[in-house]
Amino acid sequence: MGNGNPKLDKTIKVDYLTRVEGEGGLYIRAEGGELRDVKLNIFEPPRFFEAFLRGRHFQEVPDITARICGICPVAYQMSAVHALEAAFGVRPGPEIRMLRRLLYCAEWIESHALHIYLLNAPDFLGYESAVAMAADYPREVERGLRLKKIGNALLELLGGRATHPVSVCVGGFYRVPRKKELASLRADVAWSLEAAQETVTLVSGLNFPEFTADYEFVSVAHPAEYPMNERRIVSSSGLNIDPTDFERVFLEEHVQHSTALHSVRADRGSSYMVGPLARLNLNFDKLLPIAQAAAKSCGVAWPCHNPFLSIVARAVELVQACEEALALIDAYQEPATGRVEFRVQAGEGCAATEAPRGLLYHRYRVNDQGLVESAKIIPPTAQNMRRMEDDLRQLLPGSLDKPEEEIARISENLVRTYDPCISCSTHFLKLRLDRGR
Amino acid sequence: MGGEVPGGPDAGPRERRPRLIIAGCGNPLAGDDSVGLEAVRRLRVCAEREGKARCPGGEGVAPLSCNSSPAAYDCRFLELADGGLDLLELFSEAEGILFVDAVQSGAPAGTLHLLPLPSREVLPGGLCLVSSHGWGVTETAGLAQALRRPVPRLMLLGIEIQGFTLGSSRTPAVDAALVTVAGTFPQILEALFGRTDPVA
């Protein structure tokens, strides 16, 4: 029960979160000036991809899972093909491996540029939207739009089309680009590398709320590369596991207020964070030279525990993706064949890759006809869902005396730093703040 | 962005600047929500035929006078898979864009609505219902204006629907409206360009 003081008892509802992908709301209840409840209400209907993958031929899986998200379809394709290749014991050659990294770079470029410039920067510059921001920052917004366009162009060349690409298959690619086709994009990608460094300068100069939390950061890790498609899964609390152990270590839970499952550590039920901040904190030494120089000179002490600075981590990763894309284009040699042959056999495989917004886990069991018997897909936003609620529980107590609009703004800002993709998780935000009156 | 409808009269060199883009929106698997896509397909068929045979009509496509059909215009037909920022690229490619989409306003199913965009009658982000971070035609037009980019004349041809249950077929009233869509073209051109004659 509240104490009857309307200033201390609040219910705040954000019925529809803006500048996030998908549909969800936020419910906050405070009584007597104390925070009682925080819920991210995910009301986007469940999408049942895992169910309707059953019985489908394995080569349909990359095309079907690409449809889960229009922003990060490559991530779904990459986790799918790596998991299925693990099931069949397929190991594509180095050229295919490099092309897949290039395809992933393209997606990181378009997704990170979109989030930094159009979705998240307005929060820190004091605008309600990118449209309002564009009037005062036209040069910056145009830069973001061009970066996104270049990422899309690269995606279109490698994937056949920018949205829901169609060239990826188990074993490799249906079509690989000609060297001269890739070369035609080199100048644009070189410009992107410059623009990405300017992006780091821009976002590292923003004013960020003072807030830190005791996070467990989780990401894919590779001994020699910044993580994308391989290999192990590590965390800031010392976890270092093979992807086959993912479901033993992490647990998905259903909560009544969300059509997206919540992921926690199975042993202690605690939340964790995936995404650019987690990746950068755990893999700083794997950044390419220009990206690492940008990360060192931007004024942020890494590892960083302020989620609002995810935009800086995202910008550093934009540099990383552009730098690596440029190197891959320069080194590209057309492979003799776009895909490796393999024998279909019954088996089970899993993989974790790094979507722009965090670790994406897939597991498939296929029969000897190559038909999917079971599928498991754990998207990054679902993994971050509990962590976002935990952040809000820690962040909001100091703000409950503020007007409801301000509480809603602070909450949405925090959620947006995660770049949640509710369409993937199942889709995200309306705010309901219940002050108990 | 969506897929180009194959085989339309837009086939040819891409450097040609289309004067008119007709873009269908909707979900082909969601009953009445597919009506925008189907309307654009029919307009494309009509234009294709008219280009060869002086507007024969038929197959549910109303006959058109030749000066007021899509065939008489430098026209691209698109099916939009999503809205979002990528619409911005379309803005530089046309002098007029007609979006054809399912709408719900409470009017009888099958009612046609012709509205300029942005419009207070169309909720921001409401067109092209597939979410792409909430970006729709209204937001894209606002962004283009803020960036001092050209904004083409934008119209919505909304077709009132009854419902959009996944896996269902279109309702008869909405199907009946499809037959009348092509007949609205003179009105659409008048609204977009202030004339029905394609000669500039």
Interface residues (C-beta under 8 A of the other chain):
Chain A: T18 R19 V20 E21 G22 E23 G70 I71 L114 L118 L119 S129 A130 V131 A132 A134 A135 P138 V141 E142 L145 K148 K149 N152 R161 A162 T163 H164 S423 H427
Chain B: M1 G3 A81 D82 G84 L85 D86 L88 E89 V130 S131 S132 H133 G134 E139 G142 L143 A146 L147 R148
